């Protein structure tokens, strides 16, 4: 039997596997980079082994170091998680050659299916060779890995070479394999997948369908099980194709077969030879622990002849530290507080006070709701996210709540173009109009400025705050002998962490928390502003600032100070959280300064370049 498991991964998935191992009495071993030395997964494991360095290429993609770590820590099995080396056949062989149990499919099955080019050939399909005008649009895609990395949509032939180069570089950085291929891009289909689980005794389970159509940059954001609105014929076809794909390569363990569905037809995309990020929705619907079943299969035990019966509906939302309204820009900083209401599942690799860095994926957590019906599950999850306590960097919470309540999604009429059509409306925040006043009153109470009698009216107190979208709010209130007063609002109570206001006969209670200049009033995040702006903080027009900490991986070829550039032309590329982000000219004009060089690391807000508008 397995007694000790090393998870060759980090963050949320490492913590998820550890949770099941601990419940089964199995000892756990973590590996961590220098950047993850104090990460949650390294703290909750029974033992942890350092992988020197910070980038994935130096650490989590070094299979030789991971195998050495397993041996040094006395582990007898390795679970790959997802991403990194999870679909690397050479790593699976190295684990087995070291005498360790590999909690995953055979290396031969990984080779057959983990490369998307070989998987398509196995299913009787082939990627495009020479791309012609009539083939457009096409999708450039990494042959290894997933998660939306190494993918580019090409709508014009002249964009193909740059897309191939960019996708290959991103894939090499994320997966250690820069191979990419080109396939037709099907507009506005639905992304539907089938969870499979197979043992070494010939049993293959098809654990229903999942819909993962809500995606940004080809990475899933909201997932649900079962996929809604499929005909009985199509659902049966999907399950049959998934089982056929698994049997074709003598598959063992957990895997996912993915399809694009359009016009009631299924188009094979790929098979992921690993556990998926969205596996919790399947667990909730079928009442199983997929990690426990992976361990059972790895120990040679047989599955039951048939999977358990499905019950109800489950929906998962990925909470990211990113700003969807600003081109999905990743965010870094300290996660001061993360908590969700009772009744929903929270899978996370962070706890209060943890730092969110630049080296890895910006996902903070997965929040999952299960209910008897889809409508109930959507309502439950939207309400839980709305009431969640999230104190720290900007997140996609508003996007998630609005997505779950959007008519196109609630009616199951969504497709993979959902965010292309609706992003602007979905990111419109509606901060509570009384939140800035509550913040100001709590601040004043914390400074013990209330109390005492005043024989004459006091001058109005003025405070300025900015919301996450940059909108500024000025609030005014007065101190009186009976307490603070504000026009049009009755102040029922004003404490340092709790304020009660009454307006138009409706009483509202606000919980207030402060972390430096950041103030959180319920779900509304505010930044306290100085009363008089600092004139030294002004920047030249056309200044390009780093939207996140990262590394300058490329400067546009041929660019030099004095060059003429068009609005939207790429100036340079920043890499952060395993994704490359293009920095473009804000206007047509002259490039008067380039303040960085390739390979340079920059902090958020650093001046990158200046384009003087024409």
SULQUI-V307169 format. One line per field, one symbol per residue. ss: DSSP state (~ for helix, > for strand, _ for the rest). phi: phi as a letter, one per 30 degrees, with the letter a starting at -180 (. if undefined). burial: b if it has 16 or more other ideal C-beta (glycine too) atoms within 10 Angstrom, else e. A space follows every 50 residues. Layout:
ss->???
phi->???
burial->???
This chain:
ss->___>>>>___~~~~~~~~~~~~~___>>>>>>>______~~~~~__>>>> >____~~~____~~~~~~~~~~~___>>>_________~~~~~~~~~___ >>>___~~~~~~~__~~~~~~~__________~~~__>>>>>________ >>>>__~~~~~~~~~~~~~~~~~~~____>>>>>_____>>>>>>>>>__ ___>>>>>>>>>>>>>__>>>>>>>______~~~~~~~~~~~~~~~~~__ __>>>>>>>>>>__>>>>>>>>______~~~~~~~~___~~~~~~~~~__ ____________>>>>>>>>_>>~~~__>>__>>>_>>>_____>>>>__ ___>>>______>>>>>>>>>__~~~~~~~~~~~~~~_>>>_____~~~~ ~~~~~_~~~~_______~~~~~~~~~________~~~~~~~~~~~~____ __________>>>>>>>____>>>>>>>>>__>>>>__>>>>>>___>>> >>>__>>>>>>>>>>__>>>>__>>>>>>_____~~~_____>>>____> >>>>>________>>____>>>>>>>__>>>>>>____>>>>>>______ >>____>>>>>>>_
phi->.dcbcccdabiedddddeddeddcicdbbccbdddcecdeddddddbbbd cdjbdeddbdcceddddddddddidcabcdibihcdbcdddeddddddic dcdadeedddddcdddddddddcicaddcdcceddddbcdbddciaiidi bbdccbedcdddddddddddddddbibcdbbbbeccdhcccbbbdcbbcd cjdbcccicbcbddbbhicdcbbbbdddiddeddddddddddddddddch dbjcabccbccahibccdcabccadcedeeddeddcibcddddedddddi dcddebddddbibbbbbcdcdacddbhhddbbkcddababddjbcbcbcb bejdccccdbedddaccbbbadbdeddddddeddddcdcbcldebceeed ddddcdedddcicdbdcedddbeeddcddbdddcddddddddddddchcd jicbdbdddddbbbbcdddjdcbcbbabdbdckdbbeibcddabcdbabc bbbhiccbccdbbbbiddbcchddcbcdcddbedddddcdeidccddadl cdcaceeidaejddbceiddcabccahibcbdccddadlcddabcbbdjd cbcdiddcabcded
burial->ebebbbbbbbbbbbbbbbebbeeeebbbbbbbbebbeebbbbebbebbbb bebbbbeebbbbbebbbebbeebebbbbbbbbbbbbbbbebbbbbeeeeb bbbbbbbebbbbbbbbbebbebbeeebeeebeeebbebbbbbbbbbbbbb bbbbeeeeebeebbebbbbbbbbbbbbbbbbbbebeeebbbbbbbbbbbb eeebbbbbbbbbbbbbebbbbbbbbbbbebeeebbebbbebbbebbeebe bbbbbbbbbbbeeeebebbbbbbbbbbbbbbbbbbbebbbbebbbbbbee eebeeebeebebbbbbbbbbbbbbbeebbbbbbbbbbbebeeebbbbbbb eeebebbbbbbbbbbbbbbbbeebeebbbbbbbbbbebbbbbbbbbbbbb bbbbebeebbeeebbbebbeebbeebbebebeebbbbbbbbbbbbeeeee eeeeeeeeeebebbbbbbeeeebebebebeeeebebeebebeebebeebb beeeeeebebebbbeeebbbbbbbbbbbeeeeeeeeeeeeebbbebbbbb bbbbbbeebeeeeebeeebbbbbbbbbbbbbebbbbeebbbebbebeeee ebebebebbbbeee
